[in-house]
Amino acid sequence: MALLQTHGLTVRYGGLAANFEVDLSVEQGGLVGLIGPNGAGKTTFIDALTGFTDISSGTVVFDGVELNSLSPSDRAHLGLSRTFQSLELFEDLTVRDNLLVAAERPKWYSFGLDLLRRRRVGSEVEAQVDAALAALDLTDVAERLPSDLSHGRRKLVSVARALAAKPKLLLLDEPAAGLDTVESQRLGAHLRDFVSRGTTIFLIDHDMGLVLNVCDYIYVLDFGQIIARGTSVQVRSDPAVITAYLGESAGEAQAREGVALAARPSHVTEGDHA
């Protein structure tokens, strides 16, 4: 069953169509990828899904609810959780407190309790945070500040923070940007583990090796339009994808890498847990 669907989604900035009539579906319990070159409209698309940019035409339907008129916070309350390319971490809070901010949903009386210094974090929220920290192997740095961590682990904190909100759909915007090959492979292993535990994920990234290796179904965006869709086997051999997304020579090299990764007997290797 489709958890998220877009029908003819178009985003225009003046005369420029950053996204044009995009039809896309994310099935419940799946890991769906969206790839495309820089400037293809990937981040605009996720901004449109989450309410950070206006939709010119078309619709977004999430869990049976049309989202077009809803604010970003309303969409988050429905179960849409996202990361940002710029991380957007609270640098003066510990890693654990960064996750608590995302996991806790304030009630109408929370502000008054804050004034009286009486608000306490519930055990359910604590459990969500602990689970997210463990899922990303961040328990050992829970009490440290994000500024103390490497770029790779800061990226994992961003993903863990989105996961701590227990979303129905986790939207990841370029989570592998800046990661080396080993870090990217470990991230892929984490994502597959999330899916096996019931989390639905929509992954937007330019790392074709990562997307080909972990996603169940992939869409390819170029100049704001979907130019290909299918499994990793179908996408990696699509001439339009190789030409538009990577260029011929680069495409051949990275497609071969994707073939090798996709040919592994399982998504997760023993080394991924190291």
C-alpha positions as CSV (number, residue, x, y, z in Angstrom):
1,M,0.0,0.0,0.0
2,A,1.3,3.5,-0.9
3,L,2.2,5.5,2.2
4,L,3.2,8.6,0.1
5,Q,2.0,9.6,-3.4
6,T,2.5,12.6,-5.6
7,H,0.3,13.3,-8.6
8,G,1.5,15.8,-11.2
9,L,3.6,17.7,-8.6
10,T,4.9,20.9,-10.1
11,V,7.0,23.6,-8.3
12,R,7.6,26.8,-10.3
13,Y,9.9,29.8,-9.4
14,G,8.8,32.4,-11.9
15,G,9.1,30.8,-15.3
16,L,11.4,28.0,-14.1
17,A,9.8,24.6,-13.3
18,A,12.1,23.1,-10.6
19,N,9.8,20.1,-10.5
20,F,7.4,19.3,-13.4
21,E,4.5,16.9,-13.1
22,V,6.2,14.4,-10.9
23,D,4.3,11.2,-10.2
24,L,5.9,9.1,-7.4
25,S,4.9,6.5,-4.9
26,V,6.5,5.2,-1.7
27,E,5.2,1.9,-0.5
28,Q,4.6,1.2,3.2
29,G,7.6,-0.7,4.6
30,G,9.9,0.0,1.7
31,L,13.1,1.9,1.0
32,V,12.6,4.1,-2.1
33,G,15.4,6.2,-3.6
34,L,15.5,9.4,-5.7
35,I,18.7,10.2,-7.5
36,G,19.7,12.9,-10.0
37,P,22.5,15.3,-10.8
38,N,23.1,18.6,-9.0
39,G,20.4,21.0,-9.8
40,A,17.9,18.3,-10.9
41,G,15.3,19.4,-8.3
42,K,15.8,16.8,-5.6
43,T,15.8,19.1,-2.6
44,T,13.0,21.2,-4.0
45,F,11.0,18.0,-4.2
46,I,11.6,17.1,-0.6
47,D,10.9,20.7,0.4
48,A,7.5,20.4,-1.4
49,L,6.7,17.2,0.3
50,T,7.4,18.6,3.8
51,G,5.8,22.1,3.2
52,F,9.0,24.2,3.0
53,T,8.2,25.4,-0.5
54,D,4.8,26.0,-2.2
55,I,3.4,23.5,-4.7
56,S,2.3,25.3,-7.9
57,S,0.1,22.4,-9.0
58,G,-0.5,18.7,-8.3
59,T,-1.0,17.0,-5.0
60,V,0.8,15.3,-2.2
61,V,-1.1,12.5,-0.4
62,F,0.4,11.0,2.8
63,D,-1.3,8.2,4.7
64,G,-4.6,9.1,3.0
65,V,-4.3,12.8,3.8
66,E,-3.8,15.5,1.2
67,L,-1.0,17.7,2.4
68,N,-1.0,20.7,0.1
69,S,-2.6,23.1,2.5
70,L,-0.8,21.9,5.7
71,S,2.1,23.6,7.4
72,P,5.5,21.9,7.9
73,S,4.7,21.3,11.6
74,D,1.3,19.8,10.7
75,R,3.0,17.4,8.3
76,A,5.6,16.4,10.9
77,H,2.8,15.7,13.4
78,L,1.2,13.3,10.8
79,G,4.5,11.3,10.8
80,L,6.8,12.9,8.2
81,S,10.3,13.3,9.5
82,R,13.2,14.7,7.5
83,T,16.9,15.6,7.5
84,F,18.5,18.6,6.0
85,Q,21.7,18.8,3.9
86,S,23.0,21.5,6.2
87,L,22.5,19.2,9.3
88,E,20.8,21.9,11.4
89,L,22.1,20.4,14.7
90,F,21.9,22.4,17.9
91,E,25.6,22.8,18.6
92,D,25.1,23.9,22.3
93,L,23.1,20.7,23.1
94,T,24.5,17.2,23.6
95,V,23.8,14.6,21.0
96,R,21.1,13.0,23.3
97,D,19.4,16.4,23.9
98,N,19.4,17.0,20.1
99,L,17.4,13.8,19.8
100,L,15.1,14.6,22.7
101,V,14.1,17.9,21.0
102,A,12.9,15.9,18.0
103,A,11.3,13.0,19.9
104,E,9.3,15.0,22.4
105,R,6.0,16.4,21.2
106,P,5.0,19.3,23.5
107,K,1.5,19.6,24.9
108,W,-0.5,22.8,25.1
109,Y,0.6,23.2,28.8
110,S,4.3,22.5,28.2
111,F,5.3,26.2,28.1
112,G,3.9,26.7,31.6
113,L,5.7,23.7,32.9
114,D,8.9,25.1,31.4
115,L,8.4,28.3,33.3
116,L,7.9,26.4,36.5
117,R,10.9,24.1,35.6
118,R,8.6,21.1,36.2
119,R,8.5,19.4,32.8
120,R,10.0,15.9,32.7
121,V,10.7,13.7,29.7
122,G,8.6,10.6,29.6
123,S,10.0,7.1,29.7
124,E,8.6,6.4,26.2
125,V,10.5,9.4,24.8
126,E,13.6,8.3,26.6
127,A,13.2,4.8,25.0
128,Q,12.8,6.3,21.5
129,V,16.0,8.3,22.0
130,D,18.0,5.4,23.3
131,A,16.8,3.2,20.4
132,A,17.8,5.8,17.8
133,L,21.2,6.3,19.4
134,A,21.8,2.5,19.5
135,A,20.5,2.1,15.9
136,L,23.2,4.5,14.6
137,D,26.0,3.3,17.0
138,L,26.0,6.7,18.8
139,T,25.4,5.6,22.4
140,D,29.1,6.2,23.2
141,V,28.9,9.9,22.2
142,A,25.4,10.6,23.6
143,E,26.6,13.1,26.2
144,R,29.1,14.9,23.8
145,L,28.4,18.0,21.8
146,P,28.0,17.7,18.0
147,S,31.0,20.0,17.5
148,D,33.2,17.3,19.1
149,L,32.3,14.7,16.4
150,S,33.6,13.9,12.9
151,H,31.6,15.0,10.0
152,G,30.5,11.4,9.4
153,R,29.2,10.9,12.9
154,R,27.5,14.3,12.8
155,K,25.6,13.1,9.7
156,L,24.5,10.0,11.7
157,V,23.3,12.3,14.5
158,S,21.1,14.1,12.0
159,V,19.6,10.8,10.8
160,A,19.2,9.6,14.4
161,R,17.4,12.8,15.4
162,A,14.9,12.2,12.6
163,L,14.5,8.6,13.6
164,A,13.9,9.5,17.2
165,A,10.6,11.1,16.3
166,K,9.3,7.6,15.3
167,P,8.1,8.8,11.9
168,K,5.8,6.9,9.6
169,L,8.1,8.0,6.8
170,L,11.7,9.0,7.2
171,L,12.8,11.5,4.5
172,L,16.6,11.6,4.1
173,D,18.1,14.5,2.1
174,E,21.6,13.7,0.9
175,P,22.7,11.8,4.1
176,A,25.8,10.5,2.4
177,A,27.1,13.9,1.3
178,G,30.7,14.2,2.6
179,L,31.0,10.6,3.7
180,D,33.8,8.4,2.6
181,T,33.1,5.0,1.0
182,V,33.3,3.1,4.3
183,E,31.0,5.6,6.1
184,S,28.5,5.4,3.2
185,Q,28.4,1.6,3.3
186,R,27.8,1.7,7.1
187,L,25.0,4.2,6.6
188,G,23.5,1.8,4.0
189,A,23.6,-1.0,6.5
190,H,21.8,1.1,9.1
191,L,19.1,2.1,6.6
192,R,18.4,-1.5,5.7
193,D,18.2,-2.4,9.4
194,F,15.6,0.4,9.9
195,V,13.5,-1.0,7.1
196,S,13.7,-4.5,8.5
197,R,12.4,-3.0,11.8
198,G,9.4,-1.5,10.0
199,T,10.5,2.1,9.2
200,T,9.6,3.3,5.7
201,I,12.4,5.4,4.1
202,F,12.6,7.8,1.2
203,L,16.3,8.4,0.4
204,I,17.4,11.3,-1.8
205,D,21.1,11.1,-2.6
206,H,23.7,11.6,-5.4
207,D,25.7,8.5,-4.2
208,M,24.6,6.1,-6.9
209,G,26.5,3.2,-5.3
210,L,24.6,3.7,-2.0
211,V,21.2,4.0,-3.7
212,L,21.7,1.1,-6.0
213,N,22.8,-1.1,-3.1
214,V,20.1,-0.4,-0.5
215,C,16.9,0.8,-2.3
216,D,14.0,-1.5,-3.2
217,Y,12.8,0.9,-5.9
218,I,14.5,4.0,-7.5
219,Y,13.3,7.1,-9.3
220,V,15.7,9.3,-11.4
221,L,15.1,13.0,-11.7
222,D,16.7,15.3,-14.3
223,F,15.8,18.9,-15.0
224,G,12.8,18.5,-12.6
225,Q,11.3,15.5,-14.4
226,I,11.3,11.8,-13.8
227,I,13.3,10.2,-16.6
228,A,13.5,6.6,-15.3
229,R,12.1,4.4,-12.5
230,G,12.5,0.8,-11.5
231,T,14.7,-1.6,-9.5
232,S,18.4,-1.1,-9.2
233,V,19.0,-3.7,-12.0
234,Q,16.7,-1.7,-14.3
235,V,18.0,1.8,-13.4
236,R,21.7,1.0,-13.4
237,S,21.5,-0.1,-17.1
238,D,19.2,2.6,-18.3
239,P,21.1,4.6,-21.0
240,A,19.2,7.8,-20.1
241,V,20.3,7.5,-16.5
242,I,24.0,7.0,-17.4
243,T,24.0,9.8,-19.9
244,A,21.9,12.4,-18.0
245,Y,23.0,11.7,-14.4
246,L,26.6,10.7,-14.7
247,G,27.9,11.3,-18.2
248,E,29.1,8.4,-20.4
249,S,32.5,7.7,-18.9
250,A,31.7,8.4,-15.3
251,G,28.5,6.5,-15.7
252,E,30.1,3.3,-16.9
253,A,32.6,3.3,-14.0
254,Q,30.0,4.0,-11.3
255,A,27.4,1.7,-12.9
256,R,29.9,-1.1,-12.7
257,E,30.5,-0.3,-9.0
258,G,26.7,-0.4,-8.5
259,V,26.5,-3.8,-10.3
260,A,29.2,-5.2,-8.0
261,L,27.4,-3.8,-4.9
262,A,24.0,-5.0,-6.0
263,A,25.4,-8.5,-6.8
264,R,26.3,-9.1,-3.1
265,P,24.4,-12.0,-1.5
266,S,22.8,-9.6,1.0
267,H,22.5,-5.9,1.7
268,V,24.6,-6.1,4.8
269,T,28.1,-7.6,5.0
270,E,29.9,-8.6,8.1
271,G,32.3,-5.6,7.7
272,D,29.4,-3.2,7.7
273,H,28.9,-3.7,11.4
274,A,32.5,-3.0,12.3
